[in-house]
Amino acid sequence: MKFAIALFSPPHAPSSRRALRFAEAVLAGGHEIVRLFLYQDAVQHASAALVLPQDETDGARQWQTFISDNQLDAVVCIAAALRRGVLNDEEAARHDKPATVQSRAWTLSGLGQLHEANQLADRLICFGGP
Amino acid sequence: MSTLHVLSHSPFSDSRLSSCLRLLTPGDGLLLCGDAVYALQGGTAQRAALELMPETIALLALAEDLHARGLVQLPERLQLLDYPGFVASSIAFDKVNTWL
C-alpha cells in the first residue's frame, strides 16, 4: 500500500508527533511512503535553526532523522516556507536574505507535489490541528 | 465509498464533531484522537451523540490519547487503536478525511 502524508501543524503540536508515529507504523507494516509534504505552519519542521531546551522533545529533529534514515521524499511548500523564513541557499540569494536555515532532509518545491503525491498514493493522510 | 473521519479537536471548543456526525453514512468510521477523545467523557451531550450513532458506523479512538486523559467507562462499541491499528484502519476504509 502506498501512502502520502501531509502535515499542517508545527513541530510542537501533538499532531506532528502523531503523524511521525503513524509514518513509522506505515514503514514497519511493510508499506511505502511515496512522499511527505509540509504545508502551512508545518514548514517549521524544515528549519535547521530551531533550538529547544534539552528536556523537551525535538520533533523537527526526530522527523529529519526519520527521513534521512529511510531516505524518504520529503517536500516543503515553497510559498509557505518563504513567508516563514525557511530558505535554502538559492532562495536566500534570490531574495537577498542573510541566512539559510533549511534542513537538508527536506526539499523546497511547489504545492503541485502534494497533488502528484495524492495521485501516486493509495491513501493521502493529513495531520494538523492539535 | 467508505470514509474514515479523523478528529483531533476538543468537541467542547468547536462544532467539528457535530458537523462530522451529520455527514457520516453507513460504512463510515469515526476516529477520535488527541483532545477529540474528550467526546467520550461520560454524562455529556457529545458522548450521548456518539452512543446514538447507528451500529453501521464504526467508533474508534487512539488508545494512547484515551489513556493519557484518564477516560474510563467507555462505550462497548469503541475500538481502541494503537498506531499499527491506525494504519490498518486507514487501509480498511476507502479514504481518510482529517478534520484539520
gemmi code that builds the backbone of each chain (N, CA, C; Angstrom):
import gemmi

chains = {
    "A": [
        ("MET", (0.843, -1.195, 0.000), (0.000, 0.000, 0.000), (0.882, 1.251, 0.000)),
        ("LYS", (0.506, 2.227, -0.835), (1.302, 3.459, -0.918), (0.606, 4.599, -0.172)),
        ("PHE", (1.368, 5.252, 0.695), (0.828, 6.350, 1.484), (1.493, 7.670, 1.104)),
        ("ALA", (0.688, 8.726, 1.071), (1.217, 10.090, 1.059), (0.784, 10.724, 2.373)),
        ("ILE", (1.709, 11.424, 3.023), (1.389, 12.018, 4.324), (1.615, 13.521, 4.243)),
        ("ALA", (0.579, 14.281, 4.561), (0.681, 15.741, 4.574), (0.538, 16.230, 6.008)),
        ("LEU", (1.423, 17.150, 6.366), (1.428, 17.668, 7.731), (1.207, 19.179, 7.688)),
        ("PHE", (0.316, 19.668, 8.564), (-0.092, 21.074, 8.541), (0.270, 21.808, 9.839)),
        ("SER", (0.784, 21.091, 10.818), (0.985, 21.697, 12.138), (2.469, 21.792, 12.483)),
        ("PRO", (2.846, 22.739, 13.361), (4.254, 22.934, 13.707), (4.799, 21.775, 14.555)),
        ("PRO", (6.133, 21.705, 14.709), (6.751, 20.554, 15.377), (6.290, 20.341, 16.818)),
        ("HIS", (5.849, 21.417, 17.493), (5.457, 21.260, 18.898), (4.017, 20.777, 19.059)),
        ("ALA", (3.272, 20.654, 17.966), (1.875, 20.216, 18.053), (1.796, 18.701, 18.248)),
        ("PRO", (0.872, 18.241, 19.078), (0.711, 16.790, 19.241), (0.449, 16.081, 17.906)),
        ("SER", (-0.177, 16.764, 16.964), (-0.478, 16.112, 15.682), (0.790, 15.824, 14.880)),
        ("SER", (1.860, 16.599, 15.120), (3.138, 16.314, 14.459), (3.707, 14.994, 14.966)),
        ("ARG", (3.641, 14.812, 16.281), (4.117, 13.562, 16.880), (3.263, 12.385, 16.399)),
        ("ARG", (1.957, 12.619, 16.337), (1.040, 11.570, 15.887), (1.371, 11.162, 14.445)),
        ("ALA", (1.660, 12.161, 13.617), (1.991, 11.878, 12.218), (3.276, 11.062, 12.114)),
        ("LEU", (4.256, 11.397, 12.954), (5.524, 10.659, 12.924), (5.321, 9.215, 13.371)),
        ("ARG", (4.565, 9.019, 14.452), (4.295, 7.646, 14.919), (3.541, 6.860, 13.832)),
        ("PHE", (2.610, 7.548, 13.152), (1.858, 6.902, 12.069), (2.804, 6.513, 10.938)),
        ("ALA", (3.670, 7.443, 10.556), (4.610, 7.182, 9.453), (5.529, 6.012, 9.797)),
        ("GLU", (5.983, 5.958, 11.052), (6.831, 4.836, 11.482), (6.068, 3.514, 11.358)),
        ("ALA", (4.788, 3.546, 11.752), (3.975, 2.324, 11.688), (3.707, 1.910, 10.241)),
        ("VAL", (3.596, 2.893, 9.351), (3.407, 2.585, 7.926), (4.590, 1.775, 7.411)),
        ("LEU", (5.811, 2.256, 7.685), (7.004, 1.548, 7.199), (7.177, 0.213, 7.916)),
        ("ALA", (6.908, 0.199, 9.222), (7.048, -1.048, 9.982), (6.077, -2.109, 9.471)),
        ("GLY", (4.955, -1.663, 8.922), (3.958, -2.603, 8.402), (4.253, -3.065, 6.990)),
        ("GLY", (5.394, -2.638, 6.456), (5.791, -3.085, 5.114), (5.176, -2.261, 3.993)),
        ("HIS", (4.601, -1.115, 4.337), (4.010, -0.248, 3.314), (5.029, 0.805, 2.878)),
        ("GLU", (4.622, 1.587, 1.867), (5.526, 2.571, 1.288), (5.003, 3.993, 1.532)),
        ("ILE", (5.913, 4.926, 1.790), (5.533, 6.341, 1.864), (6.058, 6.997, 0.591)),
        ("VAL", (5.148, 7.393, -0.308), (5.611, 7.948, -1.577), (6.106, 9.381, -1.402)),
        ("ARG", (5.527, 10.097, -0.458), (6.009, 11.468, -0.209), (5.460, 12.002, 1.106)),
        ("LEU", (6.304, 12.793, 1.769), (5.851, 13.587, 2.909), (5.739, 15.018, 2.419)),
        ("PHE", (4.708, 15.723, 2.856), (4.534, 17.096, 2.391), (4.219, 18.005, 3.563)),
        ("LEU", (4.974, 19.098, 3.664), (4.749, 20.080, 4.727), (4.051, 21.302, 4.161)),
        ("TYR", (2.988, 21.717, 4.840), (2.242, 22.885, 4.391), (1.939, 23.752, 5.609)),
        ("GLN", (1.587, 24.996, 5.351), (1.240, 25.943, 6.424), (2.332, 25.938, 7.514)),
        ("ASP", (1.928, 25.945, 8.804), (2.930, 26.065, 9.870), (3.848, 24.843, 9.987)),
        ("ALA", (3.514, 23.766, 9.301), (4.371, 22.570, 9.354), (5.728, 22.811, 8.707)),
        ("VAL", (5.854, 23.882, 7.905), (7.148, 24.138, 7.264), (8.251, 24.378, 8.303)),
        ("GLN", (7.858, 24.704, 9.546), (8.867, 24.884, 10.599), (9.681, 23.614, 10.830)),
        ("HIS", (9.120, 22.463, 10.468), (9.874, 21.204, 10.583), (11.139, 21.233, 9.745)),
        ("ALA", (11.116, 22.018, 8.683), (12.245, 22.027, 7.750), (13.302, 23.037, 8.146)),
        ("SER", (13.126, 23.694, 9.272), (14.135, 24.642, 9.723), (15.228, 23.912, 10.501)),
        ("ALA", (16.465, 24.189, 10.134), (17.596, 23.598, 10.861), (18.039, 24.528, 11.991)),
        ("ALA", (17.305, 25.633, 12.196), (17.744, 26.646, 13.166), (16.917, 26.630, 14.452)),
        ("LEU", (16.105, 25.600, 14.654), (15.302, 25.548, 15.877), (16.181, 25.089, 17.039)),
        ("VAL", (16.086, 25.786, 18.164), (16.840, 25.400, 19.362), (15.852, 25.190, 20.498)),
        ("LEU", (15.805, 23.964, 21.013), (14.860, 23.656, 22.083), (15.596, 23.392, 23.391)),
        ("PRO", (14.945, 23.651, 24.537), (15.536, 23.249, 25.812), (15.822, 21.740, 25.805)),
        ("GLN", (16.893, 21.350, 26.511), (17.337, 19.952, 26.421), (16.300, 18.953, 26.919)),
        ("ASP", (15.395, 19.394, 27.810), (14.425, 18.446, 28.367), (13.125, 18.419, 27.568)),
        ("GLU", (13.131, 19.035, 26.390), (11.938, 18.983, 25.546), (12.192, 18.133, 24.301)),
        ("THR", (11.135, 17.502, 23.841), (11.231, 16.671, 22.641), (11.433, 17.552, 21.412)),
        ("ASP", (12.432, 17.219, 20.612), (12.714, 17.984, 19.397), (12.050, 17.268, 18.213)),
        ("GLY", (10.784, 17.613, 17.987), (10.010, 16.941, 16.950), (10.593, 17.129, 15.559)),
        ("ALA", (11.088, 18.351, 15.289), (11.653, 18.621, 13.959), (12.857, 17.724, 13.701)),
        ("ARG", (13.706, 17.574, 14.734), (14.884, 16.723, 14.558), (14.484, 15.257, 14.386)),
        ("GLN", (13.473, 14.814, 15.147), (13.024, 13.425, 15.009), (12.545, 13.151, 13.582)),
        ("TRP", (11.822, 14.126, 13.018), (11.358, 13.971, 11.641), (12.544, 13.924, 10.682)),
        ("GLN", (13.521, 14.828, 10.885), (14.680, 14.873, 9.992), (15.443, 13.558, 10.032)),
        ("THR", (15.582, 12.984, 11.240), (16.274, 11.701, 11.382), (15.491, 10.588, 10.683)),
        ("PHE", (14.179, 10.611, 10.900), (13.318, 9.583, 10.283), (13.430, 9.624, 8.755)),
        ("ILE", (13.435, 10.840, 8.203), (13.519, 10.997, 6.742), (14.872, 10.513, 6.222)),
        ("SER", (15.942, 10.927, 6.911), (17.283, 10.532, 6.472), (17.464, 9.017, 6.572)),
        ("ASP", (17.035, 8.444, 7.698), (17.218, 7.009, 7.912), (16.499, 6.192, 6.845)),
        ("ASN", (15.343, 6.699, 6.400), (14.531, 5.921, 5.458), (14.582, 6.468, 4.029)),
        ("GLN", (15.408, 7.510, 3.849), (15.605, 8.117, 2.528), (14.274, 8.416, 1.845)),
        ("LEU", (13.440, 9.182, 2.540), (12.106, 9.478, 2.029), (12.103, 10.751, 1.195)),
        ("ASP", (11.134, 10.825, 0.294), (10.898, 12.026, -0.495), (10.115, 12.985, 0.401)),
        ("ALA", (10.756, 14.048, 0.860), (10.156, 14.949, 1.844), (10.166, 16.368, 1.292)),
        ("VAL", (8.977, 16.911, 1.053), (8.843, 18.164, 0.330), (8.174, 19.232, 1.193)),
        ("VAL", (8.649, 20.467, 1.053), (8.075, 21.602, 1.764), (7.447, 22.540, 0.738)),
        ("CYS", (6.266, 23.043, 1.007), (5.661, 24.044, 0.135), (6.521, 25.313, 0.160)),
        ("ILE", (7.002, 25.712, -0.991), (7.972, 26.816, -1.034), (7.334, 28.147, -0.613)),
        ("ALA", (6.092, 28.379, -1.012), (5.445, 29.649, -0.653), (5.232, 29.743, 0.855)),
        ("ALA", (4.801, 28.624, 1.448), (4.591, 28.599, 2.894), (5.924, 28.737, 3.630)),
        ("ALA", (6.983, 28.163, 3.055), (8.301, 28.203, 3.695), (8.901, 29.609, 3.660)),
        ("LEU", (8.820, 30.269, 2.499), (9.456, 31.581, 2.367), (8.833, 32.587, 3.330)),
        ("ARG", (7.510, 32.555, 3.470), (6.872, 33.539, 4.341), (7.167, 33.284, 5.825)),
        ("ARG", (7.716, 32.100, 6.120), (8.089, 31.791, 7.497), (9.609, 31.755, 7.687)),
        ("GLY", (10.323, 32.213, 6.686), (11.771, 32.355, 6.814), (12.557, 31.068, 6.688)),
        ("VAL", (11.955, 30.043, 6.103), (12.682, 28.789, 5.885), (13.221, 28.816, 4.451)),
        ("LEU", (14.493, 29.230, 4.307), (15.090, 29.435, 2.982), (16.237, 28.474, 2.748)),
        ("ASN", (16.393, 28.040, 1.506), (17.620, 27.327, 1.147), (18.599, 28.338, 0.538)),
        ("ASP", (19.773, 27.880, 0.138), (20.811, 28.789, -0.376), (20.298, 29.608, -1.556)),
        ("GLU", (19.637, 28.928, -2.462), (19.160, 29.566, -3.682), (18.148, 30.676, -3.383)),
        ("GLU", (17.195, 30.384, -2.495), (16.155, 31.366, -2.170), (16.722, 32.519, -1.344)),
        ("ALA", (17.681, 32.209, -0.466), (18.310, 33.268, 0.333), (19.029, 34.243, -0.593)),
        ("ALA", (19.713, 33.700, -1.604), (20.414, 34.552, -2.562), (19.421, 35.343, -3.406)),
        ("ARG", (18.380, 34.688, -3.861), (17.400, 35.321, -4.733), (16.697, 36.499, -4.054)),
        ("HIS", (16.419, 36.331, -2.759), (15.674, 37.375, -2.043), (16.583, 38.236, -1.163)),
        ("ASP", (17.899, 38.076, -1.346), (18.873, 38.897, -0.633), (18.683, 38.814, 0.885)),
        ("LYS", (18.588, 37.600, 1.396), (18.453, 37.368, 2.838), (19.764, 36.804, 3.375)),
        ("PRO", (20.084, 37.115, 4.634), (21.405, 36.772, 5.163), (21.575, 35.311, 5.574)),
        ("ALA", (20.486, 34.577, 5.758), (20.663, 33.256, 6.366), (19.947, 32.158, 5.602)),
        ("THR", (20.533, 30.993, 5.633), (19.910, 29.783, 5.115), (19.605, 28.892, 6.306)),
        ("VAL", (18.355, 28.506, 6.450), (18.019, 27.702, 7.628), (17.367, 26.372, 7.271)),
        ("GLN", (17.291, 26.085, 5.983), (16.565, 24.883, 5.614), (17.358, 23.615, 5.903)),
        ("SER", (16.721, 22.659, 6.552), (17.342, 21.364, 6.811), (17.525, 20.604, 5.507)),
        ("ARG", (18.637, 19.857, 5.415), (18.929, 19.111, 4.185), (17.957, 17.950, 3.968)),
        ("ALA", (17.247, 17.562, 5.043), (16.344, 16.422, 4.912), (15.170, 16.733, 3.979)),
        ("TRP", (14.815, 18.034, 3.911), (13.612, 18.424, 3.175), (13.980, 19.168, 1.894)),
        ("THR", (13.075, 19.157, 0.927), (13.275, 19.844, -0.351), (12.183, 20.893, -0.541)),
        ("LEU", (12.575, 22.115, -0.934), (11.572, 23.135, -1.242), (10.993, 22.872, -2.624)),
        ("SER", (9.656, 22.859, -2.698), (9.020, 22.689, -4.005), (7.597, 23.231, -3.938)),
        ("GLY", (6.821, 22.964, -4.951), (5.506, 23.587, -5.035), (4.378, 22.701, -4.537)),
        ("LEU", (3.208, 23.324, -4.416), (2.013, 22.625, -3.950), (1.608, 21.497, -4.908)),
        ("GLY", (2.056, 21.624, -6.170), (1.773, 20.574, -7.155), (2.303, 19.218, -6.711)),
        ("GLN", (3.359, 19.244, -5.875), (3.939, 17.991, -5.381), (2.963, 17.250, -4.469)),
        ("LEU", (2.102, 18.018, -3.783), (1.084, 17.376, -2.938), (0.021, 16.727, -3.821)),
        ("HIS", (-0.354, 17.448, -4.859), (-1.346, 16.913, -5.790), (-0.819, 15.630, -6.444)),
        ("GLU", (0.442, 15.681, -6.876), (1.026, 14.499, -7.520), (1.104, 13.323, -6.546)),
        ("ALA", (1.499, 13.628, -5.302), (1.601, 12.563, -4.297), (0.247, 11.891, -4.103)),
        ("ASN", (-0.796, 12.705, -4.125), (-2.152, 12.177, -3.958), (-2.504, 11.235, -5.108)),
        ("GLN", (-2.021, 11.554, -6.310), (-2.274, 10.690, -7.465), (-1.472, 9.394, -7.386)),
        ("LEU", (-0.242, 9.487, -6.868), (0.653, 8.327, -6.817), (0.267, 7.355, -5.705)),
        ("ALA", (-0.338, 7.889, -4.644), (-0.571, 7.059, -3.456), (-1.967, 6.450, -3.453)),
        ("ASP", (-2.098, 5.353, -2.681), (-3.415, 4.762, -2.468), (-4.191, 5.548, -1.415)),
        ("ARG", (-3.465, 6.138, -0.478), (-4.103, 6.902, 0.599), (-3.314, 8.189, 0.843)),
        ("LEU", (-4.055, 9.298, 0.964), (-3.452, 10.539, 1.453), (-3.949, 10.741, 2.878)),
        ("ILE", (-3.019, 10.819, 3.813), (-3.401, 11.004, 5.212), (-2.871, 12.363, 5.663)),
        ("CYS", (-3.766, 13.201, 6.182), (-3.379, 14.545, 6.623), (-3.365, 14.620, 8.150)),
        ("PHE", (-2.393, 15.345, 8.667), (-2.315, 15.572, 10.109), (-2.198, 17.069, 10.342)),
        ("GLY", (-3.025, 17.590, 11.229), (-2.952, 19.016, 11.546), (-3.739, 19.306, 12.797)),
        ("GLY", (-3.815, 20.558, 13.158), (-4.550, 20.944, 14.359), (-3.839, 20.485, 15.610)),
        ("PRO", (-4.565, 20.328, 16.701), (-3.921, 19.930, 17.960), (-3.571, 18.448, 17.988)),
    ],
    "B": [
        ("MET", (-18.595, 4.373, -1.144), (-17.191, 4.602, -0.795), (-17.075, 4.996, 0.678)),
        ("SER", (-16.427, 4.132, 1.466), (-16.380, 4.387, 2.911), (-15.267, 5.369, 3.271)),
        ("THR", (-15.540, 6.187, 4.268), (-14.583, 7.206, 4.699), (-14.325, 7.078, 6.195)),
        ("LEU", (-13.051, 7.152, 6.551), (-12.681, 7.243, 7.966), (-12.474, 8.717, 8.292)),
        ("HIS", (-13.313, 9.244, 9.172), (-13.188, 10.648, 9.584), (-12.319, 10.716, 10.842)),
        ("VAL", (-11.297, 11.565, 10.795), (-10.364, 11.673, 11.921), (-10.511, 13.040, 12.563)),
        ("LEU", (-10.815, 13.040, 13.851), (-10.973, 14.295, 14.598), (-9.901, 14.387, 15.674)),
        ("SER", (-9.338, 15.583, 15.859), (-8.377, 15.749, 16.965), (-8.665, 16.991, 17.812)),
        ("HIS", (-9.649, 17.808, 17.410), (-10.001, 18.984, 18.223), (-10.987, 18.585, 19.320)),
        ("SER", (-10.922, 19.262, 20.435), (-11.875, 19.009, 21.507), (-13.291, 19.309, 21.029)),
        ("PRO", (-14.243, 18.418, 21.319), (-15.633, 18.664, 20.889), (-16.310, 19.730, 21.742)),
        ("PHE", (-15.590, 20.242, 22.768), (-16.164, 21.273, 23.630), (-15.708, 22.672, 23.221)),
        ("SER", (-14.892, 22.763, 22.158), (-14.399, 24.075, 21.757), (-14.824, 24.475, 20.350)),
        ("ASP", (-15.346, 23.552, 19.579), (-15.832, 23.929, 18.252), (-16.888, 22.927, 17.786)),
        ("SER", (-17.375, 23.089, 16.569), (-18.508, 22.281, 16.099), (-18.094, 21.200, 15.108)),
        ("ARG", (-16.784, 20.858, 15.075), (-16.349, 19.844, 14.117), (-17.075, 18.514, 14.325)),
        ("LEU", (-17.190, 18.095, 15.603), (-17.818, 16.790, 15.852), (-19.261, 16.781, 15.360)),
        ("SER", (-20.030, 17.818, 15.702), (-21.441, 17.806, 15.290), (-21.565, 17.902, 13.776)),
        ("SER", (-20.679, 18.669, 13.116), (-20.703, 18.730, 11.650), (-20.384, 17.360, 11.062)),
        ("CYS", (-19.392, 16.704, 11.639), (-18.962, 15.394, 11.161), (-20.077, 14.369, 11.332)),
        ("LEU", (-20.753, 14.392, 12.478), (-21.816, 13.411, 12.742), (-22.922, 13.500, 11.697)),
        ("ARG", (-23.168, 14.723, 11.226), (-24.211, 14.895, 10.211), (-23.805, 14.293, 8.872)),
        ("LEU", (-22.495, 14.197, 8.625), (-22.015, 13.734, 7.318), (-21.824, 12.228, 7.228)),
        ("LEU", (-21.776, 11.555, 8.378), (-21.458, 10.131, 8.379), (-22.561, 9.319, 7.701)),
        ("THR", (-22.124, 8.350, 6.900), (-23.086, 7.452, 6.255), (-22.698, 6.009, 6.594)),
        ("PRO", (-23.624, 5.064, 6.429), (-23.332, 3.667, 6.782), (-22.028, 3.178, 6.144)),
        ("GLY", (-21.199, 2.508, 6.946), (-19.914, 2.020, 6.456), (-18.762, 2.938, 6.805)),
        ("ASP", (-19.077, 4.179, 7.190), (-18.024, 5.123, 7.572), (-17.498, 4.807, 8.967)),
        ("GLY", (-16.384, 5.436, 9.317), (-15.825, 5.297, 10.649), (-15.476, 6.665, 11.213)),
        ("LEU", (-15.478, 6.756, 12.542), (-15.100, 7.994, 13.227), (-13.956, 7.665, 14.176)),
        ("LEU", (-12.798, 8.253, 13.911), (-11.626, 8.012, 14.754), (-11.339, 9.260, 15.585)),
        ("LEU", (-11.368, 9.084, 16.904), (-11.085, 10.188, 17.818), (-9.642, 10.097, 18.275)),
        ("CYS", (-8.890, 11.184, 18.114), (-7.536, 11.200, 18.654), (-7.287, 12.573, 19.272)),
        ("GLY", (-6.182, 12.710, 19.992), (-5.913, 13.971, 20.671), (-7.071, 14.360, 21.571)),
        ("ASP", (-7.352, 15.665, 21.654), (-8.408, 16.151, 22.546), (-9.802, 15.726, 22.108)),
        ("ALA", (-9.948, 15.219, 20.889), (-11.265, 14.763, 20.425), (-11.776, 13.588, 21.263)),
        ("VAL", (-10.864, 12.859, 21.941), (-11.328, 11.726, 22.754), (-12.191, 12.206, 23.929)),
        ("TYR", (-12.122, 13.497, 24.259), (-12.984, 14.012, 25.333), (-14.462, 13.863, 25.007)),
        ("ALA", (-14.779, 13.624, 23.728), (-16.177, 13.361, 23.350), (-16.708, 12.113, 24.053)),
        ("LEU", (-15.786, 11.257, 24.557), (-16.201, 10.016, 25.224), (-16.446, 10.205, 26.716)),
        ("GLN", (-16.262, 11.422, 27.199), (-16.453, 11.686, 28.628), (-17.921, 11.432, 29.010)),
        ("GLY", (-18.106, 10.664, 30.076), (-19.460, 10.282, 30.470), (-20.333, 11.476, 30.850)),
        ("GLY", (-21.623, 11.345, 30.623), (-22.577, 12.363, 31.052), (-22.611, 13.614, 30.203)),
        ("THR", (-22.003, 13.579, 29.047), (-22.001, 14.764, 28.183), (-22.882, 14.531, 26.954)),
        ("ALA", (-23.326, 15.628, 26.365), (-24.154, 15.528, 25.156), (-23.361, 14.887, 24.023)),
        ("GLN", (-22.038, 15.153, 23.997), (-21.198, 14.596, 22.937), (-21.142, 13.067, 23.048)),
        ("ARG", (-20.983, 12.568, 24.284), (-20.966, 11.112, 24.497), (-22.308, 10.507, 24.081)),
        ("ALA", (-23.391, 11.191, 24.459), (-24.721, 10.695, 24.103), (-24.885, 10.635, 22.584)),
        ("ALA", (-24.370, 11.655, 21.902), (-24.482, 11.685, 20.434), (-23.724, 10.520, 19.815)),
        ("LEU", (-22.540, 10.204, 20.373), (-21.752, 9.082, 19.852), (-22.491, 7.761, 20.059)),
        ("GLU", (-23.139, 7.634, 21.234), (-23.851, 6.384, 21.528), (-25.064, 6.220, 20.626)),
        ("LEU", (-25.592, 7.331, 20.111), (-26.775, 7.275, 19.249), (-26.433, 6.972, 17.797)),
        ("MET", (-25.145, 6.955, 17.479), (-24.761, 6.651, 16.090), (-25.226, 5.237, 15.743)),
        ("PRO", (-25.683, 5.030, 14.502), (-26.074, 3.671, 14.091), (-24.889, 2.713, 14.204)),
        ("GLU", (-25.188, 1.440, 14.406), (-24.130, 0.432, 14.541), (-23.329, 0.273, 13.246)),
        ("THR", (-23.879, 0.766, 12.142), (-23.187, 0.642, 10.860), (-22.006, 1.607, 10.758)),
        ("ILE", (-21.875, 2.482, 11.751), (-20.747, 3.418, 11.758), (-19.780, 3.006, 12.860)),
        ("ALA", (-18.532, 2.795, 12.470), (-17.526, 2.334, 13.435), (-17.054, 3.499, 14.298)),
        ("LEU", (-16.884, 3.230, 15.586), (-16.366, 4.244, 16.503), (-14.996, 3.777, 16.998)),
        ("LEU", (-13.963, 4.566, 16.701), (-12.592, 4.195, 17.055), (-11.924, 5.331, 17.811)),
        ("ALA", (-10.919, 4.975, 18.600), (-10.145, 6.007, 19.297), (-8.708, 5.537, 19.432)),
        ("LEU", (-7.800, 6.505, 19.426), (-6.386, 6.199, 19.613), (-6.150, 5.938, 21.108)),
        ("ALA", (-5.717, 4.707, 21.423), (-5.645, 4.277, 22.817), (-4.750, 5.187, 23.657)),
        ("GLU", (-3.610, 5.605, 23.110), (-2.678, 6.390, 23.928), (-3.287, 7.728, 24.340)),
        ("ASP", (-4.127, 8.306, 23.469), (-4.745, 9.589, 23.809), (-5.833, 9.423, 24.874)),
        ("LEU", (-6.541, 8.294, 24.804), (-7.542, 7.997, 25.840), (-6.871, 7.805, 27.190)),
        ("HIS", (-5.809, 7.001, 27.195), (-5.138, 6.688, 28.453), (-4.471, 7.921, 29.036)),
        ("ALA", (-3.929, 8.781, 28.160), (-3.262, 9.990, 28.644), (-4.247, 10.912, 29.354)),
        ("ARG", (-5.530, 10.802, 28.994), (-6.542, 11.679, 29.586), (-7.356, 10.977, 30.667)),
        ("GLY", (-7.005, 9.726, 30.954), (-7.647, 9.014, 32.060), (-9.135, 8.771, 31.877)),
        ("LEU", (-9.570, 8.628, 30.641), (-11.003, 8.407, 30.418), (-11.349, 6.939, 30.662)),
        ("VAL", (-12.421, 6.717, 31.412), (-12.841, 5.347, 31.738), (-14.329, 5.194, 31.418)),
        ("GLN", (-14.852, 4.001, 31.673), (-16.262, 3.683, 31.390), (-16.617, 4.038, 29.946)),
        ("LEU", (-15.904, 3.369, 29.058), (-16.045, 3.668, 27.625), (-17.173, 2.833, 27.007)),
        ("PRO", (-17.730, 3.303, 25.904), (-18.791, 2.531, 25.247), (-18.268, 1.170, 24.772)),
        ("GLU", (-19.130, 0.164, 24.824), (-18.712, -1.183, 24.425), (-18.306, -1.244, 22.958)),
        ("ARG", (-18.951, -0.428, 22.142), (-18.694, -0.483, 20.702), (-17.352, 0.133, 20.318)),
        ("LEU", (-16.729, 0.843, 21.252), (-15.497, 1.574, 20.931), (-14.342, 0.619, 20.630)),
        ("GLN", (-13.660, 0.845, 19.504), (-12.459, 0.070, 19.165), (-11.235, 0.919, 19.477)),
        ("LEU", (-10.340, 0.376, 20.314), (-9.116, 1.112, 20.664), (-8.011, 0.757, 19.678)),
        ("LEU", (-7.308, 1.771, 19.200), (-6.256, 1.555, 18.204), (-4.892, 1.954, 18.742)),
        ("ASP", (-3.878, 1.146, 18.383), (-2.504, 1.616, 18.504), (-2.113, 2.118, 17.108)),
        ("TYR", (-0.848, 2.487, 16.903), (-0.502, 3.049, 15.590), (-0.585, 2.034, 14.443)),
        ("PRO", (-0.127, 0.786, 14.653), (-0.353, -0.196, 13.578), (-1.845, -0.358, 13.276)),
        ("GLY", (-2.689, -0.257, 14.293), (-4.134, -0.334, 14.093), (-4.662, 0.868, 13.330)),
        ("PHE", (-4.079, 2.037, 13.590), (-4.434, 3.262, 12.867), (-4.126, 3.079, 11.379)),
        ("VAL", (-2.943, 2.522, 11.090), (-2.556, 2.284, 9.693), (-3.528, 1.291, 9.052)),
        ("ALA", (-3.828, 0.213, 9.778), (-4.742, -0.809, 9.240), (-6.119, -0.207, 8.956)),
        ("SER", (-6.586, 0.661, 9.849), (-7.899, 1.286, 9.641), (-7.885, 2.218, 8.439)),
        ("SER", (-6.759, 2.902, 8.236), (-6.682, 3.821, 7.090), (-6.706, 3.048, 5.778)),
        ("ILE", (-6.353, 1.772, 5.837), (-6.419, 0.921, 4.642), (-7.816, 0.315, 4.503)),
        ("ALA", (-8.409, -0.032, 5.657), (-9.716, -0.699, 5.635), (-10.804, 0.198, 5.041)),
        ("PHE", (-10.687, 1.513, 5.276), (-11.646, 2.444, 4.684), (-11.085, 2.931, 3.345)),
        ("ASP", (-11.997, 3.348, 2.450), (-11.551, 3.738, 1.104), (-10.749, 5.033, 1.125)),
        ("LYS", (-11.124, 5.950, 2.031), (-10.317, 7.160, 2.167), (-10.373, 7.692, 3.580)),
        ("VAL", (-9.449, 8.574, 3.864), (-9.342, 9.136, 5.207), (-9.515, 10.638, 5.117)),
        ("ASN", (-10.449, 11.170, 5.889), (-10.683, 12.618, 5.896), (-10.361, 13.179, 7.279)),
        ("THR", (-9.310, 13.954, 7.358), (-8.933, 14.547, 8.635), (-9.580, 15.925, 8.761)),
        ("TRP", (-10.228, 16.149, 9.888), (-10.843, 17.447, 10.160), (-9.768, 18.355, 10.747)),
        ("LEU", (-9.020, 19.039, 9.869), (-7.852, 19.815, 10.286), (-8.232, 20.996, 11.168)),
    ],
}
model = gemmi.Model(1)
for chain_id, residues in chains.items():
    chain = gemmi.Chain(chain_id)
    for i, (resn, *xyz) in enumerate(residues, 1):
        res = gemmi.Residue()
        res.name, res.seqid = resn, gemmi.SeqId(i, " ")
        for name, pos in zip(("N", "CA", "C"), xyz):
            atom = gemmi.Atom()
            atom.name, atom.element = name, gemmi.Element(name[0])
            atom.pos, atom.b_iso = gemmi.Position(*pos), 0.0
            res.add_atom(atom)
        chain.add_residue(res)
    model.add_chain(chain)
structure = gemmi.Structure()
structure.add_model(model)
structure.setup_entities()
